[in-house]
């Protein structure tokens, strides 16, 4: 009874037929898809481990598949069959994806596209279905008509002859998502992450920019259905919206009391999910639906992609530097730095991005393929969490890696590496996530530049947070890639925050992350060069902070402005490094060929105070933490080195 009352309220405001609201699934029905004839409903639980099919006439539910995370991106073809993709993680950590076709009438399932690395996606074409991979493509018939898809920040249109055109209607986007053709095939719609839903012609000319919404779906040639973007400050609340292409209509059509997400429309019916319960609701509009197009019947076709992206199958990493744009969700902590004689403002988004860009460069140099969710730090880069998950899925990556730093938010401040993955402690939702987290956390813990107050940890987000049953982190929700969120250290532990002001220290964290990723993929030693890193502190000057406890060597004041000279085994000056004036004392020498080095520390009027011999290791770090004494006398000058 309450549901019908809510529907009546919506009817007056949004053009929904009175009494048209109907509950189709009472729980665990995420990413619902409805067939063109309205007879069948597809849906998945939040872990994507099953793909379920419900006959809406009889109420009978079948399991299409429970192998290889088949949920979330299945579609119905115009022939009434279900097309979906499964994945398998190999021993080397690479993920291979397989295309399937399931016939509800016969309950027969067959593989139509063999396993391949990279992105594989089922796409509705104007006259058929395509399962589009980076190396091979399956078509339900020889001529499936026209179809569209996205990769990165590009839109691809494939015409009836098979010719592909790449378009970029929107510049400066973090990536394109959810491309689809209008029912009449004359327009294409997609979401440009951080820019909103766009409709353009098949030549890329923009017809309409409809605002910041997610998962847009064509209702007919003039209207679309979409969900609210949680990062959009104007359309507040998670609701399903009816939007006209001419921009005249913007109406919520789901009840205000629901958190409604993941809409899909077909045959004049709209289905969507209540965000946390997974209840699937269906409603109808008093607007004429699209007229169905003929589905081409004929022999299917599989072919190799010409000039496939990349050569050999190498690990692909999706990197998500958390937050963005110094917005309200970006944790900001001002700090007084004595050396700078100024108040510095720490934003987590800054250090996250510095680490992300560094990790991108490090992994690329090691032979990985990488995809970044952002490369700048503007408000537009603060993406909706669902956008981030969708961009990761669309990238065809082997792992999802989110970069953050942590905070206790209390006076009892700590500092240790924390890895979080989707699931319970020791029981990740996606195979490989725990292995990845443990490898990265152990690598971060080996950092001797910082001071750790506790051992590293790896936890399932369902166990770690008490936000509700299986709620966990939004950026990991609906993510079926092996993945994790790395809380590399605690930025409200003041000495650590001052280290995070140093870009080279952020680079060092990214380097250690790469070593953990190397271990996960079994690719140790891919870099021939190594790193020397450390700190310089005063041995007899204590640091005092009134508002928190200090641990270990952090009780000593860092040295500002000291100079370090590094000479290679032939006595040639290799690098010079000057400590900054932000009270962290950090130095990092990167990309050093394996050799025996001599490190010299200068202070004051560039007088020599310390000399160390160091032997580097390839694909590894050697740590040297140095100390100066207030009344320490400089060493006598030595013979000149060859510069």
C-alpha positions in Angstrom: 0.0 0.0 0.0 2.7 2.6 0.8 4.4 1.9 -2.5 1.3 2.7 -4.5 0.9 6.0 -2.5 4.4 7.0 -3.4 3.8 6.1 -7.0 0.7 8.4 -7.0 2.8 11.3 -5.7 5.3 10.7 -8.5 2.5 10.5 -11.0 1.4 14.0 -10.4 5.0 15.4 -10.5 6.6 13.4 -13.2 4.1 11.9 -15.6 4.1 8.4 -14.2 0.9 6.4 -14.7 -1.0 6.0 -11.4 -0.5 2.5 -10.0 2.3 1.7 -12.5 5.0 1.0 -9.8 5.7 -2.6 -9.3 8.3 -4.5 -7.3 10.0 -7.2 -9.4 12.7 -8.4 -7.0 12.7 -7.9 -3.2 16.5 -7.9 -2.7 20.0 -8.4 -4.3 18.8 -7.2 -7.7 21.5 -4.9 -9.0 22.1 -3.7 -12.5 18.6 -4.9 -13.7 18.0 -5.3 -17.4 14.6 -5.9 -19.0 13.9 -7.6 -22.3 12.3 -5.8 -25.2 9.0 -7.7 -24.7 9.0 -7.1 -20.9 8.9 -10.8 -20.1 12.3 -11.3 -18.6 14.5 -9.5 -16.1 18.2 -9.9 -15.6 20.0 -8.9 -12.4 23.0 -9.7 -10.1 23.9 -9.5 -6.4 26.5 -6.9 -5.3 29.4 -9.3 -5.7 28.5 -10.1 -9.4 29.1 -13.8 -8.7 25.7 -14.8 -10.2 23.6 -13.7 -13.2 20.0 -14.3 -12.5 17.0 -14.4 -14.9 13.4 -14.0 -13.8 10.4 -14.8 -15.9 8.0 -12.0 -15.0 4.9 -13.9 -16.1 5.6 -17.1 -14.0 7.9 -15.7 -11.4 10.4 -18.5 -12.0 14.0 -17.5 -11.4 16.9 -19.2 -13.2 20.7 -18.9 -12.7 22.2 -18.1 -16.1 25.8 -18.4 -14.7 27.6 -18.5 -11.4 31.1 -18.8 -12.8 33.6 -15.9 -13.6 31.7 -12.9 -12.1 29.0 -12.8 -14.9 27.0 -10.0 -13.3 26.7 -6.3 -13.9 27.3 -6.0 -17.7 24.9 -8.5 -19.3 22.5 -7.3 -21.9 19.4 -8.6 -23.8 19.6 -8.8 -27.6 16.6 -8.0 -29.8 16.4 -11.8 -30.3 15.5 -12.2 -26.6 18.8 -13.9 -25.8 21.2 -12.9 -23.0 24.7 -11.9 -23.9 27.3 -11.6 -21.1 31.0 -11.7 -20.2 32.9 -13.8 -17.6 36.4 -13.3 -16.4 39.2 -15.6 -15.2 42.4 -14.5 -13.3 45.4 -16.5 -14.5 48.3 -17.5 -12.2 50.3 -14.6 -13.6 47.6 -12.2 -12.4 46.3 -11.3 -15.9 42.5 -11.3 -16.4 41.1 -13.0 -19.5 37.4 -12.4 -20.5 35.0 -14.7 -22.4 31.8 -13.9 -24.3 28.7 -16.0 -23.8 25.2 -16.3 -25.3 22.3 -17.7 -23.2 18.9 -18.6 -24.6 16.1 -18.3 -22.0 13.7 -20.5 -24.1 16.0 -23.5 -24.1 18.3 -22.6 -21.1 21.3 -23.4 -23.3 24.5 -21.4 -22.9 27.4 -21.3 -25.3 30.7 -19.6 -25.5 30.7 -17.2 -28.5 34.0 -15.4 -28.0 37.1 -17.2 -26.7 39.0 -15.8 -23.7 41.2 -12.7 -24.4 43.1 -10.2 -22.3 41.8 -6.6 -22.0 38.3 -5.2 -22.3 35.5 -7.4 -23.6 32.0 -5.8 -23.7 28.5 -6.9 -24.9 27.0 -4.1 -27.0 23.5 -3.7 -28.5 23.8 -2.7 -32.2 20.9 -1.4 -34.4 20.3 -4.9 -35.9 22.1 -7.3 -33.6 24.6 -7.8 -30.8 28.4 -7.4 -30.7 30.7 -8.8 -28.1 33.6 -6.4 -28.6 37.1 -7.3 -27.5 40.4 -5.7 -28.1 41.7 -8.7 -30.1 38.6 -10.5 -31.3 35.0 -9.5 -32.0 31.8 -11.6 -32.1 28.7 -10.5 -34.1 25.3 -12.2 -33.7 25.0 -12.0 -37.6 27.1 -11.0 -40.5 25.6 -7.5 -40.6 24.6 -6.2 -37.1 24.1 -2.6 -38.3 25.7 0.3 -36.5 27.0 0.3 -32.9 29.0 2.5 -30.6 31.4 2.0 -27.7 33.9 3.9 -25.6 37.5 3.4 -24.6 39.3 5.9 -22.5 38.3 9.4 -23.6 37.2 8.4 -27.1 33.9 7.4 -28.7 33.9 4.8 -31.4 31.2 4.5 -34.1 31.2 1.3 -36.2 29.0 1.6 -39.4 27.3 -1.2 -41.3 30.4 -1.8 -43.4 32.5 -2.4 -40.3 34.4 0.9 -40.6 35.3 2.4 -37.3 35.6 6.1 -36.6 37.0 7.6 -33.4 35.4 10.8 -32.1 36.2 13.1 -29.2 33.2 15.4 -28.9 34.1 16.4 -25.4 37.6 17.5 -24.5 39.2 17.3 -21.1 37.1 14.5 -19.8 38.4 11.8 -17.5 36.9 9.1 -19.8 33.7 8.2 -21.7 31.1 5.7 -20.5 27.8 4.1 -21.4 27.6 4.8 -25.1 24.4 3.8 -27.0 22.6 4.6 -30.2 19.1 6.2 -30.2 16.4 3.7 -31.3 16.3 5.3 -34.8 20.1 5.0 -35.0 20.6 8.7 -35.8 22.2 9.9 -32.5 24.6 8.5 -30.0 24.6 9.2 -26.3 27.4 8.8 -23.7 28.5 10.1 -20.4 31.8 12.1 -20.3 33.1 11.5 -16.8 33.1 14.8 -14.8 31.4 16.6 -17.7 27.9 14.9 -17.9 25.6 13.2 -20.4 26.1 14.2 -24.1 24.1 13.5 -27.2 25.8 13.9 -30.5 25.3 13.0 -34.2 27.2 10.1 -35.8 29.8 12.7 -37.0 30.5 13.8 -33.4 28.6 17.1 -33.6 27.1 17.8 -30.1 23.3 18.0 -30.1 22.7 18.3 -26.4 24.6 18.4 -23.1 22.1 17.2 -20.5 24.0 17.6 -17.2 25.8 15.4 -14.7 23.9 12.1 -14.7 25.0 8.5 -14.8 24.0 5.3 -16.6 21.9 7.1 -19.3 19.4 4.8 -21.2 17.3 5.8 -24.3 13.5 5.7 -23.6 12.7 6.8 -27.1 14.3 9.1 -29.6 13.3 12.2 -27.6 13.7 11.1 -24.0 16.3 9.4 -21.8 16.4 7.8 -18.4 19.4 8.4 -16.1 20.4 8.3 -12.4 21.6 11.2 -10.2 25.3 11.8 -10.0 26.2 11.9 -6.3 29.0 14.4 -7.0 26.5 16.8 -8.6 25.6 19.5 -6.1 22.5 20.6 -8.1 20.5 17.4 -8.5 20.8 16.2 -4.9 19.7 12.7 -3.8 20.0 9.4 -5.6 16.9 9.3 -7.9 16.0 8.2 -11.4 15.3 11.1 -13.8 13.4 11.5 -17.1 15.2 14.0 -19.4 14.2 15.3 -22.8 16.9 15.8 -25.5 15.7 19.3 -26.0 16.6 20.1 -22.4 13.0 21.2 -21.5 12.2 18.3 -19.2 14.1 17.2 -16.1 11.8 15.2 -13.8 12.6 12.7 -11.1 10.4 9.6 -11.6 11.4 7.5 -8.6 10.0 8.1 -5.1 11.9 10.7 -3.2 12.3 8.4 -0.2 14.3 5.9 -2.1 18.0 5.9 -3.0 17.4 4.8 -6.6 20.2 3.8 -9.0 21.1 1.8 -12.1 18.2 2.4 -14.4 17.4 0.7 -17.6 14.5 1.0 -20.0 13.0 -1.2 -22.8 9.6 -1.4 -24.4 8.2 1.5 -22.4 9.2 0.1 -19.0 11.8 1.4 -16.7 13.5 -0.8 -14.1 15.9 0.4 -11.4 17.5 -0.7 -8.1 17.0 0.6 -4.6 20.6 1.3 -3.7 21.3 -0.7 -0.6 18.5 -3.3 -0.4 18.8 -4.3 -4.1 15.0 -4.2 -4.5 14.1 -3.9 -8.2 11.2 -1.7 -9.1 9.5 -1.2 -12.4 7.4 1.7 -13.6 5.8 2.9 -16.8 5.5 6.4 -18.3 2.7 8.1 -20.1 5.0 8.7 -23.0 5.1 6.6 -26.1 8.0 4.2 -26.1 10.4 3.6 -28.9 9.3 1.3 -31.8 11.5 -1.8 -31.9 13.9 -2.4 -34.7 14.3 -5.6 -36.7 17.0 -8.0 -35.3 19.1 -9.4 -38.2 18.9 -13.2 -38.3 21.7 -15.1 -39.8 25.0 -16.9 -39.2 27.1 -15.3 -36.5 30.6 -14.0 -37.2 33.8 -13.8 -35.2 36.9 -12.0 -36.5 40.2 -10.7 -35.3 40.7 -7.0 -34.7 43.0 -5.3 -37.2 45.9 -3.5 -35.5 44.9 -4.7 -31.9 45.7 -2.4 -29.1 49.1 -3.3 -27.7 51.3 -6.3 -28.6 51.9 -8.9 -25.9 49.4 -9.4 -23.1 51.0 -7.4 -20.3 49.5 -6.3 -16.9 47.2 -3.4 -17.1 46.6 -1.3 -13.9 43.8 1.1 -13.3 45.1 3.8 -11.0 42.7 6.0 -9.0 44.3 8.9 -7.1 41.6 9.5 -4.6 39.5 12.7 -4.2 40.1 15.8 -6.3 39.7 19.5 -6.5 40.0 20.6 -2.8 36.3 20.0 -2.4 34.3 19.2 0.7 35.3 15.5 0.7 39.0 16.3 0.3 40.6 16.1 3.7 42.3 19.3 4.4 44.7 19.9 7.3 46.7 23.1 7.7 50.1 22.7 9.4 52.7 25.1 10.7 56.1 24.3 9.2 58.9 26.1 11.1 61.4 25.8 8.3 59.1 27.6 5.8 58.0 30.1 8.5 54.5 29.8 7.1 51.3 27.8 7.4 51.2 25.1 4.7 47.8 23.6 3.7 47.8 19.9 3.2 45.1 18.4 0.9 44.9 14.7 0.5 44.1 15.1 -3.2 47.4 16.7 -3.8 49.6 13.9 -2.4 47.3 11.3 -3.9 47.7 12.7 -7.3 51.5 13.1 -6.9 51.7 9.4 -6.0 49.3 8.4 -8.8 51.3 10.2 -11.5 54.5 8.8 -10.1 53.1 5.2 -10.1 51.9 5.7 -13.6 55.4 6.6 -14.8 57.1 3.9 -12.8 54.8 1.1 -14.0 55.0 2.3 -17.6 58.8 2.2 -17.4 58.6 -1.3 -16.1 56.5 -2.4 -19.1 53.0 -2.2 -17.6 49.9 -0.7 -19.3 48.2 1.9 -17.1 45.0 3.9 -17.0 44.5 6.9 -14.7 41.2 8.2 -13.4 42.5 11.7 -13.2 45.7 13.6 -14.1 44.8 17.0 -12.8 43.3 18.3 -9.5 40.2 20.3 -10.2 36.6 20.1 -9.0 35.7 18.2 -12.2 38.2 15.5 -11.2 36.3 14.7 -8.0 34.4 11.9 -9.8 31.3 10.1 -8.5 32.4 6.8 -7.0 30.2 4.9 -9.4 31.9 6.7 -12.3 35.3 5.5 -11.1 34.2 1.9 -10.8 32.7 2.1 -14.3 35.8 3.6 -15.8 37.9 0.8 -14.3 35.6 -1.8 -15.7 35.7 -0.1 -19.1 39.5 0.0 -19.1 39.9 -3.8 -19.3 42.4 -3.6 -16.5 43.7 -6.6 -14.5 43.7 -4.7 -11.1 42.0 -1.7 -9.6 44.3 0.4 -7.4 43.0 3.4 -5.4 45.5 5.7 -3.7 44.7 7.5 -0.5 46.2 8.4 2.9 44.5 7.8 6.2 43.5 9.8 9.3 42.3 8.8 12.8 40.4 12.1 13.3 41.3 11.9 17.0 44.2 13.0 19.3 45.5 9.4 19.3 47.2 9.6 16.0 48.9 6.6 14.4 50.9 5.8 11.3 50.9 2.5 9.5 50.0 1.2 6.0 46.4 -0.1 5.6 45.1 -2.0 2.6 41.3 -2.4 2.1 39.6 -4.8 -0.3 36.0 -5.6 -1.0 34.7 -8.3 1.4 35.2 -9.8 4.9 38.6 -10.1 6.5 40.4 -13.0 4.7 37.5 -13.5 2.3 37.7 -11.0 -0.6 34.7 -10.8 -2.9 37.0 -10.9 -6.0 39.8 -13.4 -6.2 43.2 -11.8 -6.0 42.3 -8.8 -4.0 43.7 -10.1 -0.7 46.9 -11.2 -2.4 47.4 -7.8 -4.0 46.7 -5.9 -0.7 49.1 -8.1 1.3 51.9 -7.7 -1.3 51.6 -3.9 -1.5 51.2 -3.4 2.3 54.3 -5.5 3.0 56.2 -3.5 0.5 55.1 -0.2 2.0 56.1 -1.3 5.5 59.7 -1.7 4.3 59.9 2.1 4.0 62.5 3.2 6.6 62.2 6.9 5.8 59.0 7.1 7.9 58.3 6.0 11.4 55.6 3.3 11.7 53.7 3.1 15.0 52.1 -0.2 14.2 52.4 -3.1 11.7 50.8 -3.0 8.3 47.3 -4.4 7.9 45.0 -5.8 5.2 41.3 -5.8 5.9 38.0 -6.4 4.1 36.0 -3.3 4.0 32.9 -5.1 5.2 34.8 -6.0 8.4 36.6 -2.7 8.8 33.6 -0.4 8.6 30.4 -0.6 10.6 28.3 1.3 8.1 25.9 -1.6 7.5 25.8 -5.1 6.2 28.1 -5.4 3.2 28.1 -1.6 2.5 31.9 -1.0 2.7 33.7 1.5 0.5 31.8 3.1 -2.4 34.8 3.0 -4.7 35.0 -0.8 -4.3 31.3 -1.4 -4.5 30.3 -3.1 -7.8 33.9 -3.5 -8.6 34.6 -7.0 -10.0 38.3 -6.5 -10.7 40.9 -7.7 -8.3 41.4 -4.5 -6.4 42.2 -2.5 -3.3 42.3 0.9 -1.7 45.8 1.7 -0.3 45.8 4.0 2.8 49.6 4.4 2.5 50.1 6.3 5.7 48.3 8.6 8.2 48.4 12.2 7.1 47.1 13.5 10.5 50.2 12.2 12.2 52.1 15.5 11.9 55.6 14.3 11.0 54.1 12.1 8.3 52.1 15.0 6.9 55.2 17.0 6.6 56.9 14.2 4.7 53.9 14.1 2.4 54.6 17.7 1.5 57.7 16.4 -0.2 56.9 15.2 -3.7 60.0 12.9 -3.7 58.6 11.2 -0.6 55.3 10.6 -2.4 57.3 9.2 -5.3 58.9 6.8 -2.8 55.5 5.5 -1.7 54.6 5.0 -5.4 57.9 3.1 -5.9 57.1 0.8 -3.0 53.6 0.3 -4.3 55.1 -0.7 -7.7 57.3 -3.3 -5.9 54.1 -4.8 -4.3 52.4 -4.8 -7.7 55.5 -6.5 -9.2 55.2 -9.2 -6.6 51.5 -9.7 -7.3 52.1 -10.2 -11.0 55.3 -12.2 -10.5 57.3 -9.6 -12.3 60.1 -8.9 -9.8 63.3 -7.3 -11.2 61.7 -5.6 -14.2 63.6 -2.4 -13.3 67.3 -2.6 -13.7 67.8 0.5 -11.5 67.4 1.1 -7.8 66.8 3.8 -5.2 68.6 5.4 -2.3 66.4 7.1 0.3 66.6 8.4 3.8 66.2 11.3 6.2 68.5 13.7 8.0 67.7 14.6 11.6 69.3 16.4 14.5 70.6 13.9 17.0 70.4 16.3 20.0 67.3 18.5 19.1 64.0 17.2 20.2 60.8 18.0 18.4 57.8 18.8 20.6 54.2 18.8 19.5 51.6 19.8 22.1 48.7 18.1 20.5 50.0 14.6 19.9 52.5 11.9 20.9 55.6 11.4 18.7 57.1 8.0 18.0 60.7 6.8 17.6 63.0 8.9 15.5 60.2 11.4 14.9 61.0 12.7 18.4 64.0 14.3 16.8 63.9 17.5 14.7 64.5 17.1 10.9 67.3 19.0 9.3 66.3 21.6 6.7 68.3 22.8 3.7 71.2 20.2 3.9 73.0 19.3 0.7 73.8 15.7 -0.4 76.2 14.8 -3.2 76.2 11.3 -4.7 79.2 9.9 -6.5 79.2 6.8 -8.6 81.8 4.0 -8.5 84.2 5.9 -10.8 84.1 9.0 -8.5 82.0 11.0 -10.9 79.3 13.2 -9.4 76.0 11.5 -10.2 73.3 13.5 -8.3 72.9 16.5 -6.0 69.9 16.8 -3.6 69.0 19.7 -1.4 66.6 19.0 1.5 63.5 21.3 1.5 62.6 23.7 4.3 59.4 21.9 5.3 60.7 20.0 8.3 60.7 16.5 6.9 64.5 15.9 6.2 63.7 13.6 3.4 66.0 12.8 0.5 65.3 10.3 -2.4 67.7 9.4 -5.3 65.8 7.6 -8.0 66.6 5.6 -11.1 70.2 4.7 -10.0 72.1 2.0 -12.0 73.4 -0.8 -9.9 76.8 0.4 -8.6 78.9 1.3 -5.5 78.1 4.9 -4.6 79.6 7.4 -2.1 77.1 9.7 -0.4 78.4 13.0 1.1 76.3 15.2 3.5 77.0 19.0 3.6 75.5 21.6 5.9 75.9 25.3 6.6 78.4 26.8 4.3 78.5 23.6 2.3 80.9 22.0 4.7 81.2 18.2 4.6 79.9 16.5 7.7 79.3 12.8 6.7 80.5 10.3 4.1 78.8 6.9 3.4 79.5 4.1 1.0 76.3 2.5 -0.5 75.8 -0.3 -2.9 72.5 -0.1 -4.8 70.2 -3.1 -5.8 68.2 -3.3 -8.9 64.4 -2.9 -8.5 64.9 -2.2 -4.8 65.6 0.5 -2.2 68.6 1.1 0.1 67.7 3.3 3.1 70.2 5.5 5.0 69.0 7.7 7.8 71.6 10.3 8.9 72.0 12.5 11.9 73.8 15.8 12.7 74.8 17.1 16.1 74.5 20.7 16.9 78.2 21.2 17.9 79.4 18.6 15.3 82.6 19.8 13.5 82.8 19.5 9.7 85.3 17.0 8.2 88.4 18.2 6.5 88.2 18.7 2.8 89.2 15.8 0.7 90.8 15.6 -2.7 88.7 16.9 -5.6 86.3 14.6 -7.2 85.9 14.4 -11.0 82.6 16.2 -11.8 
